[in-house]
Amino acid sequence: MKEVPVKIEHNKQWIVVKLGVGEDRLVLPAPINKEILFKTVLDVAERKNILIITVKTDAEAVYKILSVDKVLAILKKMILASCNAYRLMAYFMSPAIKGGVMVKDAQWEKGSVVVVHTGIWFVSAAKQICVPTNDVAAIELTKREVQGKPTDVVRIDHLENNEVASSLVLCPLSTLQVLYNFLKETTKSMDMKGTELNGVDQQVAMLIYSGMDSHAIENMLNLPHKQLDAIYDKILQLGLAEVTIIRREVQLTTKGVRYISDATKSQTN
C-alpha cells in the first residue's frame, strides 16, 4: 500500500497525515483510524484543493482531504473508478462550448461518465472534470457533426465561472438514451413549471442573463426601482439568481449639503 502526504479535517481542524492508498480503499491513520472502501463512497466533490468524499456504511460520514493537484488527481481517478455511482464508458468533450463559442482545440476524449449525488464527472486518463448538478442548466439529446456525419450526443449546458458552457457525451444510441434519462432524473429538482414568472419578470430574467445591470434594466423596461427590487425578490426566492452586489442609495445630510456648498463657493472664488 502506498502512502501520500495530505491534510485531513478532523474535529474541525486540519491535521497532517500519511494517507494509505490501496487498490480498493483508503486508510486514514491515527487519530482518525478509518478504512474507506471505494465501493462505500456515495459522493465525490471538489472545492479548490479539497476533495470531499461522502461514505455510507452503518452511518453516513464526510471526509475532507486537502493536498496538491497531483495527489488529488490520483485519488479522484481511483475513487471514481470504483465508487457507488452510475457509470458508463463514453467519449466526452468538456467543455465543448463556452459563451456560445466553440472552445479552441476542444477534442473528444475516451473515458467514462460517472454520476454521483452532487456532480457529473468526466474521467479520462489525463483529467477529471466535475459538473455540479446544481450548475446544470439543461440536458438534451441532439446531433453533432462527428467525422463528417451527424451523430447523436447528449449535450449538458452548465454554468462555469458564471458563464454558460456546454459539454458533450458520445456513446452508442441505446446507452445514450439511458444516460439522458438518468441525468434528467438526477437533475429534476432544477425543473420548474414555467409559470412562476409573468411576462415582465421573464424579460428582467432575460436581461440579467444577457449581462445587463440594474440601472440598464430599469431604463430598458422603464421600470421604477421598487418594482425591479420586487421582481428581484421573486427571482431570488425561486432560486433563479443570487445576489452579487448590493447597490446603495443615499442622500446628503445637512453636514453634507454644507460641505458641498462650501466646496462650490471655494471653486468659484
Stockholm file with secondary structure:
# STOCKHOLM 1.0

chainA/1-269         MKEVPVKIEHNKQWIVVKLGVGEDRLVLPAPINKEILFKTVLDVAERKNILIITVKTDAEAVYKILSVDKVLAILKKMILASCNAYRLMAYFMSPAIKGGVMVKDAQWEKGSVVVVHTGIWFVSAAKQICVPTNDVAAIELTKREVQGKPTDVVRIDHLENNEVASSLVLCPLSTLQVLYNFLKETTKSMDMKGTELNGVDQQVAMLIYSGMDSHAIENMLNLPHKQLDAIYDKILQLGLAEVTIIRREVQLTTKGVRYISDATKSQTN
#=GR chainA/1-269 SS CEEEEEEEEETTEEEEEEEEECSSEEEECTTTCEEEEGGGEEEEEEETTEEEEEEESSSEEEEEEECCHHHHHHHHHHHHHHSSSEEEEEEEEEEEEETTEECTTCCCEEEEEEECSSEEEEEESSCEEEEEGGGEEEEEEEEEEETTEEEEEEEEEEEETTEEEEEEEECCHHHHHHHHHHHHHHTGGGCCCSCSSCHHHHHHHHHHHTTCCHHHHHHHHTCCHHHHHHHHHHHHHTTSCCCCCCCCCCCCCHHHHHHHHHHHHHHHC
#=GC SS_cons         CEEEEEEEEETTEEEEEEEEECSSEEEECTTTCEEEEGGGEEEEEEETTEEEEEEESSSEEEEEEECCHHHHHHHHHHHHHHSSSEEEEEEEEEEEEETTEECTTCCCEEEEEEECSSEEEEEESSCEEEEEGGGEEEEEEEEEEETTEEEEEEEEEEEETTEEEEEEEECCHHHHHHHHHHHHHHTGGGCCCSCSSCHHHHHHHHHHHTTCCHHHHHHHHTCCHHHHHHHHHHHHHTTSCCCCCCCCCCCCCHHHHHHHHHHHHHHHC
//
